[in-house]
Amino acid sequence: MGVFTTEDFEVDTIIEISPVLVFDKEERALLEKTKLYNYIFAWGIDEDLAAVGLGYISMYNHSYNSNCEYEMDYDAGTMTIKTVKPIAKGEELFINYNGDAADDTPIWFEVL
């Protein structure tokens, strides 16, 4: 699974603004024991909540060399995906799960 473009995109193009479902600490603990674990985002100033992105947000694959980044708006309950590199039609859109396109901190699963 992944998200692919159907057109070319320039740098700083907003691809998607999506609402999220926010879960409290107790709900997050339960979600972390399910298949949804790999699709939730740490949420909130202290990152102790969880969010599942609607739209395509939770379908973007990870890359340390991502071509997009995400921004969280806690007040609006949305996430925005924006390009950080030019992207050609047909390419897969990637985000860095660390939240910063340049952050190479190891994530919770092995990257092939």
Buried (B, 14 or more C-beta within 10 A) or exposed (E): EEBEBEEEBEEEBEBBBBBBEBBEEEBBEEBEEEEBEEBBBBBBEEEEBBBBBBBBBBEBBBBBEBBBBBEBEEEEBBBBBBBBBEBEEEBBBBBBBBBEBEEEEEEEEEEE
